[in-house]
Amino acid sequence: MMGGIMSVINSTLASSLPSGGIGEMARYFKISTEAQLVLPISVFLIGYVVGPILCGPLSEHYGRKPVMIISFLIYTAFTLGCALAPTWPVLLVFRWICGVMASAPIAVVGGLYADIFGDPHKRGVAMAVFMGATTFGPVLGPLTSGFIATVSWRWCFWLGLILAGVTVPFLFIMPETYVPVLIARKAAKLRAETGNSTVIANSELEKKTVRYVLTVTMTRPFRMIIHESIVMLTCAYLTLAYAIFYLYFEAYPIVFQGPKSIYHFSAGITGLTFLPIGIGAVLCTIIFIWYDSYLADAQVRNAHWADIEEFRRLPLACIGGPLYVIGLFWIGWSAKSEVHWIVPILSGIPFGMGFHLIFMA
């Protein structure tokens, strides 16, 4: 479990890590176009779109561990590349590759915990911690980079590389958890020990050709989106919520950072303004754990809504959606020079709660 959480924190922290050093990058690479300054984060998120399409299906074909290890090692290597990038285009290409590879924990760790925890309540607690890491990780990015980027913008990526290096050993000692792969390994061991070639796992009967992987395994997410309306609509809503969440990493510096902003904070202090979003995420983790117990009690007493799969987590989204809108309205209404800076900063609490509840639902 530790390896999964650490890899998720690495992934989500890396997504926003350059935000505190954008000004230093612009001066170093002589970038004057405002539209280009959002690219170190934007291209990473484009990689986030591509990565799960690859890593999710592959983890259900070859197992969780090999996908996690290979993708994380590539992510680590290209994080080093970002720290040493000689030009702006090279930095952006490396950031995109980092985004593709760093998306593996987001796509795989949820399934990994489902493999480990058979009890729904324990699984719910594990998923609450997992989702908390996906929200709190990006919040830590501008907080850390805002202070260390004053030394050098490259230290934003050196920090990411150090954290990745600490995480790699945990991934190697992490056991494989995907049951079909474990059964196939056990069948292979029995064949070797007994010489009985008829001992075959069901997963070994599936085709393993490259053509099968490309045409069946890799296309499974697209087929689900096309043929399952609930999947398509949920993905569309989560895409909107995720996009707005990452817009904050570009909007907060406009509101709080520098002489042209409303409140004239330094980069490091601007990073601190993201903390209420993390506080909201922590509060929602507690709410989710409570709600999971409430749901279990409802199922015990045979409540009708608790027996319908689509309704079980829906109340969380019904709370999170309005909170998300309240947080957006709050900062848009209060970010004025005549209003004290604490007022727009506190809008991060309902915003973080709304974002977290939407994703947990």
C-alpha positions as CSV (number, residue, x, y, z in Angstrom):
1,M,0.0,0.0,0.0
2,M,2.9,2.4,0.8
3,G,4.4,2.0,-2.7
4,G,1.0,2.9,-4.3
5,I,0.4,6.0,-2.2
6,M,4.0,7.2,-2.7
7,S,3.8,6.8,-6.4
8,V,0.5,8.7,-6.5
9,I,2.0,11.5,-4.5
10,N,5.0,11.6,-6.9
11,S,2.7,11.7,-9.9
12,T,0.3,14.4,-8.6
13,L,3.1,16.5,-7.1
14,A,5.0,16.5,-10.4
15,S,1.9,17.8,-12.3
16,S,2.1,21.2,-10.5
17,L,5.7,21.2,-9.5
18,P,6.9,23.8,-12.1
19,S,4.1,26.3,-11.2
20,G,6.3,28.1,-8.6
21,G,9.2,28.4,-11.0
22,I,7.5,29.6,-14.2
23,G,8.9,33.1,-13.8
24,E,12.4,31.8,-13.5
25,M,11.9,29.5,-16.5
26,A,10.6,32.4,-18.6
27,R,13.7,34.5,-17.8
28,Y,16.1,31.7,-18.4
29,F,14.6,30.6,-21.7
30,K,13.7,34.2,-22.7
31,I,10.0,33.3,-23.0
32,S,7.9,36.5,-23.3
33,T,4.6,35.0,-24.6
34,E,2.1,34.5,-21.8
35,A,0.4,31.6,-23.6
36,Q,3.6,29.6,-23.5
37,L,4.1,30.0,-19.8
38,V,1.2,27.6,-19.1
39,L,2.8,24.8,-21.2
40,P,5.0,23.1,-18.6
41,I,1.8,22.2,-16.7
42,S,-0.5,21.8,-19.7
43,V,1.7,19.4,-21.7
44,F,2.0,17.3,-18.5
45,L,-1.8,17.1,-18.3
46,I,-2.0,16.1,-22.0
47,G,0.2,13.2,-21.1
48,Y,-2.2,12.5,-18.2
49,V,-4.9,12.0,-20.9
50,V,-2.8,9.6,-23.0
51,G,-1.2,7.6,-20.2
52,P,-4.3,5.9,-18.6
53,I,-5.4,4.7,-22.0
54,L,-2.2,2.7,-22.1
55,C,-1.4,1.8,-18.5
56,G,-4.9,0.8,-17.4
57,P,-5.6,-1.9,-19.9
58,L,-2.0,-3.1,-19.8
59,S,-2.2,-3.6,-16.0
60,E,-5.1,-5.9,-16.5
61,H,-3.2,-7.9,-19.2
62,Y,0.3,-8.2,-17.7
63,G,-0.3,-7.3,-14.1
64,R,0.0,-4.2,-11.9
65,K,3.6,-4.4,-10.8
66,P,5.4,-4.5,-14.2
67,V,3.3,-1.6,-15.5
68,M,4.0,0.4,-12.4
69,I,7.7,-0.2,-12.3
70,I,8.4,0.3,-16.0
71,S,6.3,3.5,-16.3
72,F,7.8,4.9,-13.0
73,L,11.4,4.3,-14.1
74,I,10.7,6.1,-17.4
75,Y,9.1,8.9,-15.5
76,T,12.1,9.2,-13.2
77,A,14.5,9.2,-16.2
78,F,12.6,12.0,-17.9
79,T,12.3,14.0,-14.7
80,L,16.1,14.0,-14.7
81,G,15.8,15.2,-18.3
82,C,13.6,18.1,-17.3
83,A,16.2,19.1,-14.7
84,L,18.9,19.2,-17.3
85,A,16.8,20.4,-20.3
86,P,18.9,22.8,-22.4
87,T,16.0,24.4,-24.4
88,W,12.4,25.2,-23.9
89,P,11.1,22.7,-26.5
90,V,13.1,19.9,-25.0
91,L,11.7,20.7,-21.6
92,L,8.1,20.6,-22.9
93,V,8.7,17.2,-24.7
94,F,10.2,15.7,-21.6
95,R,7.3,17.1,-19.5
96,W,4.8,15.4,-21.8
97,I,6.6,12.1,-21.5
98,C,6.7,12.5,-17.7
99,G,2.9,13.1,-17.8
100,V,2.2,10.0,-19.8
101,M,4.3,7.8,-17.5
102,A,3.3,9.5,-14.2
103,S,-0.4,8.8,-15.0
104,A,0.2,5.1,-14.4
105,P,-0.3,5.3,-10.6
106,I,-3.6,7.2,-11.1
107,A,-4.8,4.5,-13.5
108,V,-3.5,1.5,-11.7
109,V,-3.4,2.1,-7.9
110,G,-7.2,2.1,-7.6
111,G,-7.3,-1.4,-9.1
112,L,-4.4,-2.4,-6.9
113,Y,-6.3,-1.6,-3.8
114,A,-9.4,-3.4,-5.1
115,D,-7.1,-6.4,-5.5
116,I,-5.8,-6.2,-1.9
117,F,-8.9,-5.3,0.1
118,G,-11.8,-7.7,-0.4
119,D,-13.8,-6.1,2.4
120,P,-15.7,-3.1,1.0
121,H,-15.2,-1.0,4.1
122,K,-11.4,-1.5,4.2
123,R,-11.4,-0.9,0.5
124,G,-13.3,2.4,1.0
125,V,-10.8,3.6,3.6
126,A,-7.9,2.8,1.2
127,M,-9.6,4.6,-1.7
128,A,-10.2,7.6,0.5
129,V,-6.5,7.8,1.3
130,F,-5.7,7.3,-2.4
131,M,-8.1,10.1,-3.5
132,G,-6.7,12.3,-0.8
133,A,-3.2,11.9,-2.2
134,T,-4.5,12.7,-5.7
135,T,-5.8,16.1,-4.4
136,F,-3.2,17.0,-1.9
137,G,-0.2,16.2,-4.2
138,P,-0.9,19.0,-6.7
139,V,-1.4,21.4,-3.8
140,L,2.1,20.7,-2.5
141,G,3.7,21.4,-5.9
142,P,3.5,25.3,-5.9
143,L,4.1,25.3,-2.1
144,T,7.5,23.6,-2.5
145,S,8.6,25.0,-5.9
146,G,7.7,28.6,-4.9
147,F,10.5,28.6,-2.3
148,I,13.1,26.4,-4.0
149,A,12.8,28.0,-7.5
150,T,14.4,31.2,-6.1
151,V,17.7,29.1,-6.1
152,S,17.1,27.7,-9.5
153,W,14.1,26.6,-11.5
154,R,15.9,23.3,-12.1
155,W,15.6,22.5,-8.4
156,C,11.9,22.1,-9.0
157,F,12.7,19.0,-11.0
158,W,15.7,17.9,-8.8
159,L,13.2,17.7,-5.9
160,G,10.9,15.6,-8.1
161,L,13.8,13.4,-8.9
162,I,14.8,12.9,-5.3
163,L,11.2,12.0,-4.3
164,A,11.1,9.5,-7.2
165,G,14.4,7.9,-6.2
166,V,13.0,7.4,-2.7
167,T,9.8,5.8,-4.1
168,V,11.5,3.3,-6.6
169,P,12.6,0.8,-4.0
170,F,9.0,0.5,-2.6
171,L,7.7,-0.4,-6.1
172,F,10.3,-3.2,-6.5
173,I,9.4,-4.8,-3.1
174,M,5.6,-4.4,-3.8
175,P,4.0,-7.8,-4.6
176,E,1.9,-8.5,-7.6
177,T,-1.8,-8.2,-6.7
178,Y,-3.7,-9.0,-9.9
179,V,-5.4,-12.3,-9.3
180,P,-5.4,-13.7,-13.0
181,V,-1.6,-13.1,-13.2
182,L,-1.0,-14.7,-9.8
183,I,-3.1,-17.8,-10.9
184,A,-1.2,-18.0,-14.1
185,R,2.1,-18.0,-12.2
186,K,0.9,-20.7,-9.9
187,A,-0.2,-22.8,-12.8
188,A,3.2,-22.4,-14.4
189,K,4.9,-23.4,-11.2
190,L,2.6,-26.5,-10.9
191,R,3.4,-27.5,-14.5
192,A,7.1,-27.2,-13.8
193,E,6.9,-29.2,-10.5
194,T,4.5,-32.0,-11.7
195,G,5.3,-32.1,-15.5
196,N,1.5,-32.0,-16.1
197,S,1.0,-29.8,-19.1
198,T,-2.8,-29.8,-18.7
199,V,-2.6,-27.4,-15.7
200,I,-3.6,-24.1,-17.3
201,A,-5.0,-20.9,-15.9
202,N,-8.0,-19.3,-17.6
203,S,-6.0,-16.2,-18.3
204,E,-3.4,-18.3,-20.2
205,L,-6.1,-19.3,-22.7
206,E,-6.5,-15.6,-23.7
207,K,-4.6,-14.4,-26.8
208,K,-1.3,-12.7,-26.0
209,T,-0.4,-11.5,-29.5
210,V,0.5,-7.9,-30.2
211,R,-2.6,-7.7,-32.5
212,Y,-4.9,-8.8,-29.7
213,V,-3.4,-6.3,-27.2
214,L,-3.7,-3.4,-29.7
215,T,-7.2,-4.3,-31.0
216,V,-8.9,-5.7,-27.9
217,T,-7.0,-4.8,-24.7
218,M,-6.1,-1.2,-25.7
219,T,-9.4,-0.3,-27.2
220,R,-11.4,-1.4,-24.2
221,P,-11.6,2.1,-22.6
222,F,-12.9,3.6,-25.9
223,R,-15.5,0.9,-26.2
224,M,-16.7,1.6,-22.7
225,I,-17.0,5.3,-23.3
226,I,-18.9,4.8,-26.6
227,H,-21.3,2.0,-25.4
228,E,-21.8,3.0,-21.8
229,S,-23.5,6.4,-21.4
230,I,-22.8,6.6,-17.7
231,V,-19.1,6.2,-18.3
232,M,-19.2,8.8,-21.1
233,L,-21.1,11.4,-19.0
234,T,-19.0,10.8,-15.9
235,C,-15.8,11.2,-17.8
236,A,-17.1,14.4,-19.3
237,Y,-18.0,15.8,-15.9
238,L,-14.7,14.8,-14.3
239,T,-12.8,16.3,-17.3
240,L,-14.4,19.6,-16.6
241,A,-13.7,19.4,-12.9
242,Y,-10.1,18.4,-13.4
243,A,-9.5,21.2,-16.0
244,I,-10.9,23.8,-13.6
245,F,-8.8,22.4,-10.8
246,Y,-5.6,22.9,-12.8
247,L,-6.6,26.3,-14.0
248,Y,-6.1,27.4,-10.4
249,F,-2.3,26.8,-10.7
250,E,-2.4,29.5,-13.4
251,A,-5.0,31.7,-11.8
252,Y,-3.6,32.0,-8.3
253,P,-0.3,33.7,-9.4
254,I,-2.4,36.2,-11.3
255,V,-4.4,37.0,-8.1
256,F,-1.6,36.7,-5.5
257,Q,1.9,36.7,-7.0
258,G,4.1,39.5,-8.2
259,P,3.8,43.3,-8.5
260,K,1.1,43.1,-11.2
261,S,-1.1,40.9,-9.1
262,I,-3.8,42.0,-6.7
263,Y,-2.0,41.1,-3.4
264,H,1.7,41.2,-4.4
265,F,2.8,38.0,-2.7
266,S,6.1,36.3,-3.4
267,A,6.2,33.0,-5.2
268,G,6.8,31.1,-2.0
269,I,3.9,32.8,-0.1
270,T,1.7,32.3,-3.1
271,G,2.3,28.6,-2.8
272,L,1.0,28.7,0.8
273,T,-2.4,30.0,-0.6
274,F,-3.0,26.6,-2.0
275,L,-3.1,25.0,1.5
276,P,-6.8,25.5,2.1
277,I,-7.5,23.4,-1.0
278,G,-5.5,20.6,0.7
279,I,-7.4,21.2,4.0
280,G,-10.7,20.8,2.1
281,A,-9.4,17.5,0.7
282,V,-8.4,16.2,4.2
283,L,-11.8,17.1,5.5
284,C,-13.5,15.2,2.7
285,T,-11.3,12.1,3.4
286,I,-12.8,12.1,6.9
287,I,-16.3,12.6,5.4
288,F,-15.8,9.8,3.0
289,I,-14.7,7.4,5.7
290,W,-17.8,8.3,7.7
291,Y,-20.1,8.0,4.7
292,D,-18.6,4.5,3.9
293,S,-19.7,3.3,7.4
294,Y,-23.1,5.0,6.8
295,L,-23.5,3.2,3.5
296,A,-22.5,-0.2,5.1
297,D,-25.2,0.3,7.7
298,A,-27.8,1.1,5.0
299,Q,-26.9,-2.0,3.2
300,V,-27.3,-4.1,6.4
301,R,-30.8,-2.7,6.9
302,N,-31.6,-3.3,3.2
303,A,-32.2,0.3,2.3
304,H,-33.4,0.5,-1.3
305,W,-31.0,3.2,-2.5
306,A,-28.0,1.3,-1.1
307,D,-28.8,-1.7,-3.3
308,I,-28.6,0.3,-6.5
309,E,-24.9,0.5,-7.6
310,E,-25.3,3.9,-9.4
311,F,-26.8,5.5,-6.2
312,R,-24.3,4.4,-3.6
313,R,-21.8,7.2,-4.1
314,L,-24.1,9.7,-5.8
315,P,-24.9,11.7,-2.5
316,L,-21.2,12.6,-2.3
317,A,-21.3,14.2,-5.8
318,C,-24.6,16.0,-4.9
319,I,-22.7,17.7,-2.1
320,G,-19.4,18.1,-4.0
321,G,-20.9,19.7,-7.1
322,P,-22.4,22.7,-5.3
323,L,-19.4,23.2,-3.1
324,Y,-17.2,23.3,-6.2
325,V,-19.4,26.1,-7.6
326,I,-19.4,28.0,-4.3
327,G,-15.6,27.9,-4.2
328,L,-15.3,29.3,-7.7
329,F,-17.9,32.0,-7.1
330,W,-16.2,32.9,-3.8
331,I,-12.8,33.6,-5.2
332,G,-14.2,35.3,-8.3
333,W,-16.3,37.6,-6.1
334,S,-13.8,38.4,-3.3
335,A,-10.4,38.7,-5.1
336,K,-10.3,42.5,-5.0
337,S,-7.7,44.9,-3.6
338,E,-10.1,46.3,-1.1
339,V,-10.9,42.8,0.3
340,H,-8.5,41.2,2.7
341,W,-6.3,38.4,1.2
342,I,-7.6,35.8,3.6
343,V,-11.1,36.0,2.1
344,P,-10.2,34.6,-1.4
345,I,-7.7,32.2,0.1
346,L,-10.4,30.6,2.3
347,S,-12.4,29.9,-0.8
348,G,-10.0,27.0,-1.3
349,I,-11.7,25.0,1.5
350,P,-15.1,24.5,-0.3
351,F,-13.3,24.2,-3.6
352,G,-11.0,21.4,-2.3
353,M,-13.9,19.7,-0.7
354,G,-16.0,19.9,-3.8
355,F,-13.3,18.6,-6.1
356,H,-12.5,15.7,-3.8
357,L,-16.1,14.7,-3.2
358,I,-16.7,14.7,-7.0
359,F,-13.8,12.4,-7.6
360,M,-14.6,10.1,-4.7
361,A,-18.2,9.7,-6.0
